[in-house]
Amino acid sequence: MHTDASLPTANTSSASVRRFGNLEQQIGVFIICLFAFAFPLATGAQRIDANGFKYFTVAGVACTLALLAIRTISASGSLPELTRRFRPALILVAIFAGYSLFLCGVALQVILAAFFAPVLILAFGKTNDLLRTDNRRLRNLLWLAQAFAILTIASCFFSEQQYAAILGHPYRHTGLSTFLACLIIFWSAMWFLRDARERNITLKLLLLSSVVAGGVAIVQFLFQDEWLLRIFPPLREDPRPYGTLGHPNWFGTYLLLLLPFAIHFMFRERRWYWRALVALLHASLLICQTRGAWLGEAMMLGFVAISLRREPNRIIELAGILAVVTVILLPVHNWKILKRADSLGQEANLAVQGSSGAGTGRFGFWKYAVAHLPAHVFLGAGLDSFDAMADEGEHAPISKAHSIYLDHALSSGVIGLGILLTFLWKCFWKYPPAHLQLAFRGMLIAYLVQGLFIHDTIQTLPLLWMLAGLALSPLLKPTHDSAAEAEPATDAVPASA
């Protein structure tokens, strides 16, 4: 990496990190905490409205954090030097921005992407400068994130579906501007959440908002009367509860991201309300009736049980809570949940027969994806271009692959998919904060399992990137976290066997 005499050295990097204004850091923490609490609750009456509200929330938060990032870099006095050093990249961004305006017109998505891209260049450049020379772990992780970003951006501009990739699908809202906004949130969480207390507050606010989302789902499940259908119209076409996340599948992914952390705090703090939250999140997973999420939860719980096999009391306590909730809910609405579980056998038979209707049509979606993968295996077809890549006379079955693996392979190429999976594995499995290791690892297992059947959405993707930044934030410190980072020996939850 290029070095400069004006840049901080390993001996001065700690002082450089501390010198960044307290005010900017406090504002950053406040914005991230507010985002963690409010984002899951931003919704609308219809699913397209729910996605729209989520998009504007992500865009607004990312814009605020991007301005704060520029202010932070400027306050350090390194903005002119960074601008000079990354001038070729900034000029290239300006060229792509001009091309996007020519292609798509003056669209909000284009303006946001043109703003986020140069901020990310400067932000990642500043971060690399502040790393100690021996901090290879975070340096390599950031290179993975940047490589994935470069491949994804390249796929958007060098594919036949440029318009769809740059603007994003009008329903999905997971185009280029959303992707760059997620990277802004990732960098901000990594940069501003500097100690264990701030990370714990962020996680607890994220869990606090799940009380509202889960409570709404319970109401949706128990009282599907006309007055409720007027408030939640999507229940007319699909009676499965979705809380404030717009769709039962999206709700299931959201719950899987949070449940491992609720279990962590239940074991750590031994308070009744954490047990109640674990019960609520498990109940919400049951009533949303998303079978892919059920499989993700089962694999995650199996991993937790194996990791805690030397502490049978904790396993018994967790199993007891989950069992009581399950027994209470199973008979409701004429054994509706159990009937949904029984359908897994029917879907398996359809899958063995090779029916396109297997997995609620997923086999058909996957066949379409696999048929188009060879043409986009290296570079990808760009974000949100699943239906746009249909050949002449061909009808795309849906606008997403309903699998994170096929979706990312098609949008960013197989290499991009490999880089992303490596990045997530290192974030959540190899290098998370020690006392949160079990939670992050369980979350990763749940996410990857459900990802076989469910794609990333605007409802959950920003939260995943925020958690990635939170997981890496301890590595940004030139010195180890203080003793507050570690858990007392009596409360420690073992990371793994």
C-alpha positions in Angstrom: 0.0 0.0 0.0 1.2 3.5 -0.8 2.6 5.4 2.1 3.2 9.1 2.7 5.2 10.9 5.2 2.2 13.0 6.1 0.1 10.0 7.0 -0.1 8.6 10.6 2.4 6.0 11.5 1.8 3.0 13.7 3.1 4.9 16.7 0.7 7.9 16.2 -2.4 6.0 14.9 -3.9 5.6 18.3 -3.7 9.4 19.0 -5.1 10.0 15.5 -8.1 7.9 16.2 -8.8 9.6 19.5 -8.4 13.0 17.9 -11.4 12.7 15.7 -14.0 15.0 17.2 -16.0 13.7 20.1 -19.1 15.5 18.7 -18.9 13.8 15.3 -18.4 10.4 16.9 -21.4 10.9 19.3 -23.6 12.1 16.4 -22.5 9.0 14.4 -23.4 6.7 17.3 -26.8 8.4 17.8 -27.7 8.1 14.1 -26.7 4.4 14.0 -28.7 3.7 17.2 -31.7 5.5 15.8 -31.4 3.6 12.5 -31.2 0.3 14.4 -34.4 1.0 16.3 -36.5 2.8 13.6 -35.6 1.1 10.4 -37.4 -2.2 11.1 -40.6 -0.2 11.9 -40.6 1.9 8.8 -43.4 0.4 6.7 -46.5 1.0 4.6 -50.0 -0.5 4.1 -49.0 -2.3 0.9 -45.8 -4.3 0.2 -44.7 -1.8 -2.4 -45.2 1.0 0.1 -43.3 -0.9 2.8 -40.3 -1.3 0.4 -40.6 2.3 -0.6 -40.5 3.5 3.0 -37.6 1.3 3.8 -35.7 2.6 0.7 -36.2 6.3 1.7 -35.2 5.5 5.3 -32.0 3.8 4.2 -31.2 6.6 1.7 -31.9 9.3 4.3 -29.7 7.7 6.9 -26.9 7.0 4.5 -27.0 10.6 3.2 -26.7 11.9 6.8 -23.9 9.4 7.6 -22.1 10.3 4.4 -22.1 14.0 5.2 -20.9 13.1 8.7 -18.1 11.0 7.2 -17.0 14.0 5.1 -17.1 16.2 8.1 -15.1 13.7 10.1 -12.4 13.4 7.4 -12.3 17.1 6.9 -11.9 17.7 10.6 -8.8 15.5 10.6 -7.2 17.7 7.9 -6.7 14.8 5.5 -9.5 15.6 3.0 -7.2 17.5 0.5 -4.5 14.8 0.6 -7.1 12.0 0.2 -8.7 13.9 -2.7 -5.4 14.2 -4.5 -4.4 10.6 -3.9 -7.7 9.2 -5.1 -8.2 11.7 -7.9 -8.2 9.0 -10.7 -10.9 7.1 -8.9 -13.0 10.2 -8.2 -12.7 11.2 -11.9 -13.9 7.7 -12.9 -16.9 8.1 -10.6 -17.7 11.4 -12.1 -17.6 9.9 -15.6 -19.9 7.0 -14.5 -22.2 9.5 -12.8 -22.5 11.6 -16.0 -23.2 8.4 -18.0 -25.9 7.4 -15.5 -27.6 10.7 -15.8 -27.5 10.5 -19.6 -28.9 7.0 -19.5 -31.5 7.3 -16.8 -32.2 11.0 -16.5 -32.2 13.0 -13.4 -33.4 10.2 -11.1 -33.0 10.2 -7.3 -31.3 6.8 -7.5 -28.6 8.2 -9.8 -28.0 11.3 -7.7 -27.7 9.2 -4.5 -25.3 6.8 -6.1 -23.2 9.7 -7.5 -23.0 11.1 -3.9 -22.3 7.8 -2.1 -19.5 6.5 -4.4 -16.9 9.3 -3.8 -17.7 9.4 -0.1 -17.0 5.6 0.1 -13.7 6.1 -1.7 -12.5 8.7 0.7 -13.9 6.9 3.8 -12.2 3.6 3.0 -9.0 5.4 2.1 -9.0 7.2 5.5 -9.7 3.9 7.3 -6.8 2.2 5.6 -4.5 5.1 6.6 -5.4 4.7 10.3 -4.9 1.0 10.5 -1.7 -0.2 12.2 0.8 -1.8 9.8 0.3 -5.1 11.6 -3.5 -5.0 11.5 -3.7 -7.4 8.5 -7.0 -8.9 9.5 -9.0 -5.8 9.1 -7.0 -4.6 6.2 -7.7 -7.9 4.3 -11.4 -7.7 5.3 -11.7 -4.2 3.9 -10.0 -5.2 0.7 -12.6 -8.0 0.4 -15.4 -5.5 0.9 -13.9 -3.1 -1.6 -13.3 -5.9 -4.1 -17.0 -7.0 -3.8 -18.1 -3.3 -4.3 -15.9 -2.9 -7.4 -17.2 -6.1 -9.0 -20.8 -5.2 -8.2 -20.5 -1.7 -9.6 -18.7 -3.0 -12.7 -21.5 -5.6 -13.2 -24.0 -2.7 -13.2 -22.3 -0.7 -15.8 -20.9 -3.4 -18.1 -24.1 -5.5 -18.5 -27.0 -5.4 -20.9 -29.3 -4.5 -18.1 -27.7 -1.2 -17.1 -30.9 0.7 -16.7 -32.4 -1.9 -14.3 -29.2 -2.3 -12.3 -28.6 1.4 -11.8 -32.1 2.4 -10.9 -33.1 -0.8 -9.2 -36.4 -2.7 -9.5 -39.4 -0.3 -8.8 -40.7 -2.9 -6.3 -37.5 -4.4 -4.9 -35.4 -1.2 -4.5 -32.2 -3.2 -4.3 -30.3 -1.4 -7.1 -27.0 0.4 -7.1 -28.0 3.3 -4.8 -29.2 0.9 -2.1 -26.1 -1.2 -2.3 -23.9 1.9 -1.9 -26.1 3.1 1.0 -25.6 -0.2 2.7 -21.8 0.2 2.4 -22.1 3.7 3.9 -23.9 2.2 6.9 -21.4 -0.6 7.1 -18.5 1.8 7.2 -20.2 4.1 9.7 -21.0 1.3 12.1 -17.4 0.1 11.9 -16.1 3.6 12.4 -18.3 5.2 15.1 -19.1 2.2 17.3 -15.8 2.3 19.1 -16.4 0.5 22.4 -18.4 -2.4 23.7 -21.0 -0.2 25.4 -22.0 1.5 22.2 -22.2 -1.8 20.4 -24.4 -3.3 23.1 -26.7 -0.2 23.0 -27.1 -0.6 19.3 -27.9 -4.3 19.5 -30.4 -3.7 22.4 -32.2 -0.9 20.4 -32.4 -3.3 17.4 -33.9 -5.9 19.7 -36.2 -3.3 21.3 -37.8 -2.5 18.0 -38.4 -6.3 17.4 -40.8 -6.1 20.4 -43.0 -3.9 18.3 -42.6 -5.9 15.1 -43.2 -9.2 16.9 -46.2 -7.7 18.8 -47.8 -6.6 15.5 -47.2 -10.1 14.1 -49.0 -11.7 17.1 -52.0 -9.4 16.5 -52.0 -10.3 12.8 -52.0 -14.0 13.6 -54.7 -14.0 16.3 -57.2 -11.4 15.0 -57.6 -11.7 11.2 -60.9 -9.9 11.3 -62.1 -7.3 8.8 -60.9 -4.4 10.8 -57.4 -5.9 10.8 -57.5 -6.6 7.1 -58.2 -3.0 6.4 -55.1 -2.0 8.4 -52.9 -4.7 6.8 -54.3 -5.4 3.3 -51.5 -7.9 2.3 -53.2 -10.4 4.7 -56.1 -10.7 2.3 -53.8 -12.4 -0.3 -51.5 -14.2 2.2 -52.8 -14.6 5.7 -49.3 -15.3 7.2 -48.2 -12.5 9.6 -45.4 -10.3 8.6 -45.1 -7.7 11.5 -43.7 -4.5 10.1 -41.5 -6.1 7.4 -43.9 -6.3 4.5 -43.8 -10.0 3.7 -43.6 -13.2 5.9 -40.4 -14.3 4.1 -38.7 -11.0 4.8 -40.0 -11.1 8.3 -38.5 -14.5 8.8 -35.0 -13.3 7.7 -35.3 -10.3 10.0 -36.1 -12.6 13.0 -33.2 -14.9 12.3 -30.8 -12.0 12.3 -32.0 -11.0 15.8 -32.9 -14.2 17.7 -29.2 -15.2 18.3 -28.5 -11.8 20.0 -31.7 -12.2 22.1 -30.4 -15.6 23.3 -27.0 -14.0 24.0 -28.4 -11.3 26.3 -30.7 -13.9 28.0 -27.6 -15.9 29.0 -25.5 -12.9 29.8 -27.9 -10.7 31.9 -30.3 -13.2 33.3 -33.3 -10.9 33.2 -36.9 -12.0 32.7 -37.4 -9.6 29.8 -34.7 -11.3 27.7 -36.5 -14.6 28.2 -39.7 -13.0 27.1 -38.0 -11.6 24.0 -36.6 -15.0 23.0 -40.1 -16.4 23.4 -41.6 -13.6 21.3 -39.1 -13.9 18.5 -39.5 -17.7 18.4 -43.3 -17.3 18.4 -43.0 -14.8 15.6 -40.9 -17.3 13.6 -43.5 -19.9 14.1 -46.5 -17.8 13.1 -44.8 -16.2 10.0 -44.8 -19.8 8.6 -41.8 -19.3 6.5 -40.4 -22.8 6.1 -36.9 -21.6 5.0 -36.7 -19.5 8.2 -37.8 -22.5 10.2 -34.9 -24.5 8.8 -32.5 -21.6 9.5 -33.7 -21.5 13.1 -33.3 -25.2 13.6 -29.7 -25.2 12.3 -28.9 -22.2 14.4 -30.4 -23.7 17.6 -28.5 -27.0 16.9 -25.3 -25.0 16.7 -26.0 -23.2 20.0 -26.8 -26.5 21.7 -23.5 -28.1 20.5 -21.6 -25.0 21.5 -23.1 -25.1 25.0 -23.0 -28.8 25.5 -20.9 -28.3 28.6 -23.6 -26.1 30.1 -26.7 -28.3 30.0 -28.6 -26.0 32.3 -28.6 -23.3 29.7 -29.6 -25.7 27.0 -32.5 -26.9 29.1 -33.6 -23.4 29.9 -33.6 -22.3 26.2 -35.3 -25.6 25.1 -38.0 -25.1 27.8 -38.9 -21.6 26.6 -39.1 -22.7 23.0 -41.1 -25.8 23.8 -43.7 -23.9 25.9 -44.2 -21.3 23.1 -44.5 -24.0 20.5 -47.0 -26.1 22.5 -49.2 -23.0 23.1 -49.2 -21.9 19.4 -49.6 -25.2 17.6 -53.3 -25.7 18.3 -54.3 -22.1 17.4 -56.4 -21.7 14.2 -57.1 -25.4 13.9 -53.4 -26.4 14.0 -52.4 -24.0 11.2 -48.7 -24.0 12.0 -48.5 -27.8 12.1 -50.3 -28.1 8.8 -47.8 -25.7 7.3 -45.0 -27.9 8.7 -46.6 -31.0 7.1 -46.4 -29.3 3.7 -42.6 -29.7 3.9 -43.1 -33.4 2.9 -45.3 -32.5 0.0 -42.7 -30.0 -1.3 -39.9 -32.6 -0.9 -41.9 -35.0 -3.1 -42.4 -32.3 -5.7 -38.7 -31.5 -5.6 -37.8 -35.2 -6.1 -40.1 -35.2 -9.2 -38.4 -32.1 -10.5 -41.6 -30.1 -10.6 -41.1 -26.3 -11.2 -43.8 -25.8 -8.6 -41.7 -27.2 -5.8 -40.9 -24.8 -3.0 -43.9 -22.6 -3.8 -42.5 -22.2 -7.4 -38.9 -21.9 -6.4 -37.7 -24.7 -8.6 -39.1 -22.8 -11.5 -37.2 -19.6 -10.4 -34.0 -21.6 -9.9 -34.3 -23.3 -13.3 -34.6 -19.9 -14.9 -31.6 -18.6 -12.9 -29.4 -21.6 -13.7 -30.3 -21.3 -17.4 -29.0 -17.7 -17.5 -26.0 -18.2 -15.2 -23.5 -19.3 -17.9 -23.9 -15.9 -19.7 -23.2 -14.0 -16.5 -20.9 -16.3 -14.6 -17.9 -14.0 -14.5 -19.1 -10.4 -14.3 -22.8 -10.8 -13.5 -25.8 -9.1 -15.0 -26.1 -6.3 -12.5 -28.3 -5.7 -9.5 -32.0 -6.1 -9.7 -31.8 -7.5 -13.3 -33.2 -11.0 -12.7 -36.3 -10.4 -14.8 -34.6 -8.0 -17.2 -32.2 -10.7 -18.4 -35.0 -12.8 -20.0 -34.4 -13.7 -23.6 -36.6 -12.4 -26.4 -39.9 -14.2 -26.2 -39.1 -15.6 -22.7 -41.1 -14.6 -19.6 -39.2 -14.3 -16.3 -41.1 -16.2 -13.6 -40.4 -13.5 -11.0 -38.1 -10.5 -10.3 -35.8 -12.3 -7.8 -34.1 -15.7 -7.7 -35.4 -16.5 -4.2 -31.9 -17.6 -3.2 -29.1 -15.4 -2.0 -26.6 -17.7 -3.8 -28.2 -17.6 -7.2 -29.2 -14.0 -6.8 -25.6 -12.8 -6.1 -24.1 -15.1 -8.6 -26.3 -13.6 -11.3 -25.9 -10.0 -10.2 -22.1 -9.9 -9.3 -20.8 -13.1 -10.9 -19.6 -16.3 -9.2 -16.4 -14.6 -8.2 -18.4 -11.8 -6.5 -20.5 -14.4 -4.7 -17.3 -16.1 -3.5 -15.9 -12.8 -2.2 -19.1 -11.9 -0.4 -19.4 -15.3 1.3 -15.7 -15.1 2.4 -16.3 -11.6 3.7 -19.4 -12.6 5.7 -17.6 -15.7 7.1 -14.6 -13.6 8.3 -16.9 -10.9 9.7 -19.3 -13.1 11.6 -17.4 -16.4 12.2 -13.7 -15.6 12.4 -13.3 -12.1 13.8 -16.4 -10.9 15.6 -16.1 -9.5 19.2 -15.2 -12.4 21.5 -18.1 -12.1 23.9 -20.6 -11.9 20.9 -19.0 -14.8 19.0 -21.7 -17.3 19.6 -24.4 -14.9 18.6 -22.7 -13.8 15.4 -21.9 -17.4 14.4 -25.4 -18.5 15.1 -26.7 -15.6 13.0 -24.4 -16.5 10.1 -25.6 -20.1 10.1 -29.2 -19.1 10.2 -28.7 -16.5 7.4 -26.9 -18.9 5.1 -29.4 -21.7 5.6 -32.5 -19.5 5.0 -30.6 -18.0 2.1 -31.0 -21.2 0.2 -34.7 -20.3 -0.2 -35.0 -16.5 0.4 -33.2 -13.6 -1.3 -31.8 -10.4 0.2 -34.3 -7.6 0.4 -34.4 -3.9 1.2 -36.1 -4.9 4.4 -33.1 -6.8 5.9 -30.0 -6.2 3.7 -29.1 -2.8 5.4 -29.3 -4.5 8.8 -27.0 -7.3 7.7 -24.4 -4.7 6.6 -24.8 -2.7 9.8 -24.2 -5.9 11.8 -21.1 -6.5 9.7 -19.7 -3.1 10.6 -20.5 -3.6 14.2 -18.7 -7.0 14.2 -15.6 -5.4 12.7 -15.5 -2.2 14.8 -13.2 -3.6 17.5 -10.6 -4.4 14.9 -10.4 -0.7 13.8 -8.9 0.2 17.2 -5.1 0.2 17.1 -5.2 -1.1 20.7 -7.3 -3.8 22.2 -10.7 -3.1 23.6 -10.9 -2.3 27.3 -11.7 -4.8 29.9 -15.4 -3.7 29.5 -15.4 -5.7 26.2 -14.8 -9.0 28.0 -17.5 -10.7 29.9 -17.1 -11.8 33.5 -16.1 -15.5 33.7 -19.3 -16.4 35.5 -21.5 -14.9 32.7 -19.4 -15.9 29.7 -21.1 -17.8 26.9 -18.6 -20.1 25.2 -18.0 -19.2 21.6 -17.8 -22.8 20.4 -16.8 -26.2 21.6 
